[in-house]
């Protein structure tokens, strides 16, 4: 069963390898989607795949890579159609 979720992450999440680290984590979990910077300083992550893998990604996103500081994490439903192929950090 495939599921999808959009995560909005706030804090010190730009310029700290957050997107690249998220891509590596998502690929390890077999997820497809993307991670991108938003103009307001947050990072948006859209991921699609197995529900357990999405939950594991959410747990990882609560902390992110070593140089990041996550102050806020919001998860909302998304369409798997938005995820595309592979996982991109743009």
For each residue, the residues with C-beta under 8 A, 3 or more apart:
1: 50 51
2: 48 49 50 80
3: 48 49 50 51 54 80
4: 33 46 47 48 49 54 77 78 79 80 82 83
5: 46 47 54 58 75 76 77 78
6: 44 45 46 75 76 77 78
7: 44 45 46 47 57 58 61 73 74 75
8: 38 42 43 44 72 73 74 76
9: 13 18 42 43 44 45 61 64 70 72 73
10: 13 41 42 70 71 72 73
11: 68 69 70 71 72
12: 16 67 68 69 71
13: 9 10 16 18 41 42 43 64 68 69 70
14: 18 37 41 43
15:
16: 12 13 64 65 67 68
17: 20 21 65 67 68
18: 9 13 14 21 22 35 43 64 65 68
19: 22 23 35 36 37 43 89 90
20: 17 23 24 89
21: 17 18 24 25 64 65 68
22: 18 19 25 26 35 43 45 57 60 61 64 89
23: 19 20 26 27 35 87 88 89
24: 20 21 27 28
25: 21 22 28 29 57 60
26: 22 23 29 31 32 33 35 45 47 57 87
27: 23 24 30 31 87
28: 24 25
29: 25 26 49 53 56 57
30: 27 49 50 53
31: 26 27 47 48 49 53 54 57 83 87
32: 26 47 48 49 83 84 85 86 87
33: 4 26 45 46 47 48 82 83 84 87 88
34: 45 46 83 84 87 88 89 90
35: 18 19 22 23 26 43 44 45 87 88 89 90
36: 19 43 44 89 90
37: 14 19 42 43 44
38: 8 41 42 43 44
39:
40:
41: 10 13 14 38
42: 8 9 10 13 37 38 72
43: 8 9 13 14 18 19 22 35 36 37 38
44: 6 7 8 9 35 36 37 38
45: 6 7 9 22 26 33 34 35 57 61
46: 4 5 6 7 33 34 78 82 83
47: 4 5 7 26 31 32 33 53 54 57 83 87
48: 2 3 4 31 32 33 54 78 80 82 83
49: 2 3 4 29 30 31 32 53 54
50: 1 2 3 30 53 54
51: 1 3 54 55
52: 55 56
53: 29 30 31 47 49 50 56 57
54: 3 4 5 31 47 48 49 50 51 57 58
55: 51 52 58 59
56: 29 52 53 59 60
57: 7 22 25 26 29 31 45 47 53 54 60 61
58: 5 7 54 55 61 62 73 75
59: 55 56 62
60: 22 25 56 57 63 64
61: 7 9 22 45 57 58 64 70 73
62: 58 59 70 73
63: 60 68 70
64: 9 13 16 18 21 22 60 61 68 69 70
65: 16 17 18 21 68
66:
67: 12 16 17
68: 11 12 13 16 17 18 21 63 64 65
69: 11 12 13 64
70: 9 10 11 13 61 62 63 64 73
71: 10 11 12
72: 8 9 10 11 42
73: 7 8 9 10 58 61 62 70
74: 7 8
75: 5 6 7 58
76: 5 6 8
77: 4 5 6
78: 4 5 6 46 48 82 83
79: 4 82
80: 2 3 4 48 83
81:
82: 4 33 46 48 78 79
83: 4 31 32 33 34 46 47 48 78 80
84: 32 33 34 88
85: 32
86: 32
87: 23 26 27 31 32 33 34 35 47
88: 23 33 34 35 84
89: 19 20 22 23 34 35 36
90: 19 34 35 36
